[in-house]
């Protein structure tokens, strides 16, 4: 999962949680209890998804550390081609610029 996608999903989940909390404040009885339960489930699911994503990223880092320069280059090209938004490509371009500066 790319960083911008992760951040976007996280923001959307947080907005949903905030909306549910607002609704819970106005609700009473079983409705309020059900909303609060839904908020708790969303938080749990969000935490689990974030943890799994971090585990996957860590595994990819290990793979890249062991890869040859040619393999890294090809994987980078594939990662760029897999992007579906200009925002993601802008983030990648920024990262490339920072890396170039660091290597000089």
N, C-alpha and C positions, 0 to 999 in steps of 0.2 A: 504494500500500500504506500503510495507516495505521500509525502508530507502534506502537500496542499489538500489532497483528498482526505487524509486523516483529520486534518484540522477542520475542513468543511463539514465532515460527518460529525465530528465532536461538537462543533458549533450548533448544528441542527439538532442533535440529541439534547444538548443543553437548553436550546430554545423550547423544545417539546416539553422538557421537564419543567421549565419555568412557566410555560402555559398551563400545564397540568396543576402546578402549585397554585397559580392564580385561580383556576377553576375550583380547586379543593377549598380554598379560603371562602368561596361563595357557596359551596355545597354543604349539605348536612347529612347526617346519618350514614346509611350504607353507601350512598354515592360518594361522600367524602372519603370513606374508608377504602372504597374501590380505587379511587383516584390516587390515594396515598400508596396503596399497594402497587399500582401501575408505575408510579414514580420509582419505587424501590426496585422493581424488576428492571426498569430501564437503566437505572444506575448500575445494577449488577451486570446486565448484559453489556453495557458500554465499557465497564471495567474489564470484563473478560475479553472483549474484542480488542481493546487496546493492548492488553497483555499478550494476546496471541500475535498481534501485529508486531510487537516489539521482539518477540521470540523469533518470528520469521525474519525480521530485519537482521537480527543478530546472526542467524544461520547464513544469510546471504553475505554478511560481512566476512564471516569465516571462510566461506567459499571464495570470495574475491581475494582474500589475503593469500589463499593457496593457489590462485590462478596465475597463469603466465600473463605477460603484458598483452599479447595478442588476444587472449581470451577475454581479458578485462575490456579491451577496446571493442570487441564484438558485442559483449554484453551491454556496454554503454550505448552502442548504436541501437540495439534492440530496445533498451529502456526508453530512449528518446522516441523511437518510432511508436512505442506503445502509448505515448501520452495522448490524451483526448481533449486537452484544453490549452489555449495559448498561455493561461496563467501558469500552468505546470511547466511549459517550455520556458517561460520567463524566469521561473525559479531555477531551472536547470542552467540557463544561460548565466545567471548571476553566480551560481555555484562554480561554473567553469571559469568565469572571470576571476573569482577569488582564488581558485586553485592555480591558475596560471601565474598570478601574482606571487603566490606562496612558493612556487617552483623556481622563480627567477632568482 
